[in-house]
Amino acid sequence: MKLVKYESPASAIDNLLSRMNWGLPMLDRYFGDINAEEDVWSAARLPRTNIKETADSYVFSMEMPGLTKDDITVNLEGDALIVKGEKSEKHEEEGMIRREFRTTRFERTFNVGGVDRDKVKARVENGILVVTLPKVPEKVGRKIEIA
């Protein structure tokens, strides 16, 4: 296998500008070297979430690529659904040429008043966390017959 250095279009522009010696700053001066060992960098992102309401529940579907159920915590505190996740990169130094995987942490909170706390369910399937929050029976609508 032969490893060929990839040069992004932005790098090509930087190389062209530096050869022209216009004194314009290069992109790396702004973003730095993400491979630097002293770099304590954490990839912070909020998982994209779909929220669906059915007749008897709310269903939250959240993207969790690369995370297992052991990396995720789901809590219900008061009227708040709190979802936290953390995935740490294992350090495999030998033969490493470039490292872009880092620790990923996130926390999202949703206001979810009127749910049956004892029947909340959560599962992870194919990188998607699905949390089902059944509505409190009083909150579920009903049709009223007119006399």
C-alpha positions as CSV (number, residue, x, y, z in Angstrom):
1,M,0.0,0.0,0.0
2,K,1.3,3.4,-0.9
3,L,0.3,6.5,1.2
4,V,-0.1,9.6,-0.8
5,K,-0.6,13.0,0.9
6,Y,-4.0,14.5,0.2
7,E,-4.0,18.1,-0.6
8,S,-7.3,19.8,-0.1
9,P,-8.4,22.6,-2.4
10,A,-7.9,25.0,0.5
11,S,-4.3,23.9,0.8
12,A,-3.8,24.4,-3.0
13,I,-5.0,28.0,-2.6
14,D,-2.8,28.6,0.3
15,N,0.2,27.2,-1.6
16,L,-0.6,29.4,-4.5
17,L,-0.9,32.5,-2.3
18,S,2.3,31.8,-0.4
19,R,4.2,31.4,-3.7
20,M,2.8,34.7,-4.9
21,N,4.2,36.1,-1.6
22,W,1.2,38.5,-1.1
23,G,1.6,38.3,2.6
24,L,-1.9,37.0,3.0
25,P,-2.5,34.7,6.1
26,M,-2.7,31.0,5.4
27,L,-5.6,29.0,6.7
28,D,-3.4,27.0,9.1
29,R,-2.5,30.3,10.9
30,Y,-6.2,30.6,11.9
31,F,-7.0,27.0,12.6
32,G,-3.6,25.7,13.8
33,D,-2.2,22.2,13.5
34,I,-4.9,19.8,14.8
35,N,-2.2,17.1,15.2
36,A,-0.1,19.0,17.7
37,E,0.4,16.8,20.8
38,E,-0.1,19.8,23.2
39,D,-3.5,20.4,21.6
40,V,-6.2,19.6,24.1
41,W,-9.0,19.6,21.5
42,S,-12.5,18.1,22.0
43,A,-14.9,17.6,19.2
44,A,-18.1,19.2,20.6
45,R,-21.2,18.7,18.6
46,L,-24.9,18.4,19.4
47,P,-26.6,15.3,17.9
48,R,-29.3,16.1,15.4
49,T,-32.7,15.2,16.7
50,N,-36.0,14.3,15.3
51,I,-39.0,14.6,17.6
52,K,-42.3,13.0,16.7
53,E,-45.6,13.2,18.5
54,T,-48.0,10.3,18.3
55,A,-51.4,10.0,19.9
56,D,-50.0,8.6,23.1
57,S,-46.3,9.5,23.2
58,Y,-43.3,11.6,22.1
59,V,-40.5,9.9,20.3
60,F,-37.0,11.4,20.2
61,S,-34.6,10.0,17.6
62,M,-31.0,11.3,18.0
63,E,-27.9,10.6,15.8
64,M,-25.2,8.8,17.8
65,P,-22.7,7.6,15.3
66,G,-19.9,5.5,16.8
67,L,-21.4,5.6,20.3
68,T,-22.7,2.5,22.2
69,K,-25.3,2.4,24.9
70,D,-22.4,2.5,27.5
71,D,-21.3,5.9,26.1
72,I,-24.8,7.5,26.5
73,T,-26.8,8.5,29.6
74,V,-30.5,9.4,29.5
75,N,-32.0,11.1,32.6
76,L,-35.4,12.5,33.4
77,E,-35.0,15.3,36.0
78,G,-38.2,17.2,36.7
79,D,-39.7,18.2,33.3
80,A,-36.3,17.9,31.6
81,L,-35.0,15.0,29.4
82,I,-31.2,15.2,29.6
83,V,-29.1,13.2,27.1
84,K,-25.4,13.1,27.6
85,G,-22.7,11.2,25.7
86,E,-18.9,10.9,25.7
87,K,-16.6,8.8,23.6
88,S,-12.9,8.9,24.2
89,E,-10.3,8.1,21.5
90,K,-7.9,5.3,22.4
91,H,-4.3,6.3,21.9
92,E,-2.6,4.1,19.4
93,E,0.7,5.8,18.9
94,E,2.6,3.2,16.9
95,G,2.5,3.9,13.1
96,M,0.2,6.9,13.6
97,I,0.7,9.5,10.8
98,R,-2.2,11.8,11.4
99,R,-4.7,11.9,14.2
100,E,-8.1,13.5,13.9
101,F,-10.2,11.3,16.2
102,R,-10.7,13.1,19.5
103,T,-12.9,12.9,22.5
104,T,-16.5,13.7,21.7
105,R,-18.8,15.1,24.4
106,F,-22.3,16.5,24.3
107,E,-25.3,17.3,26.5
108,R,-28.8,18.1,25.3
109,T,-31.8,19.1,27.4
110,F,-35.4,19.1,26.3
111,N,-38.5,20.3,28.2
112,V,-40.9,17.3,28.3
113,G,-43.6,18.1,30.8
114,G,-46.7,15.8,30.9
115,V,-44.9,12.4,30.4
116,D,-45.4,9.1,32.3
117,R,-42.0,8.9,34.0
118,D,-42.3,5.2,34.8
119,K,-42.8,4.1,31.2
120,V,-40.0,6.0,29.5
121,K,-37.9,3.7,27.2
122,A,-34.6,4.2,25.4
123,R,-32.7,2.0,22.9
124,V,-29.7,2.4,20.5
125,E,-30.0,0.9,17.1
126,N,-27.7,1.5,14.1
127,G,-26.3,4.7,15.6
128,I,-29.6,6.2,16.5
129,L,-30.8,6.7,20.1
130,V,-34.6,6.4,20.3
131,V,-36.3,7.6,23.5
132,T,-40.0,7.0,23.8
133,L,-41.8,9.2,26.4
134,P,-45.5,8.1,26.9
135,K,-47.9,10.9,27.6
136,V,-49.6,11.0,31.0
137,P,-53.1,9.5,30.4
138,E,-54.7,12.9,31.4
139,K,-52.7,14.6,28.7
140,V,-53.9,12.2,26.0
141,G,-56.9,13.8,24.2
142,R,-60.3,12.1,23.9
143,K,-63.3,12.7,21.9
144,I,-66.3,14.1,23.8
145,E,-69.7,13.1,22.5
146,I,-72.2,15.9,22.3
147,A,-75.6,15.1,23.9
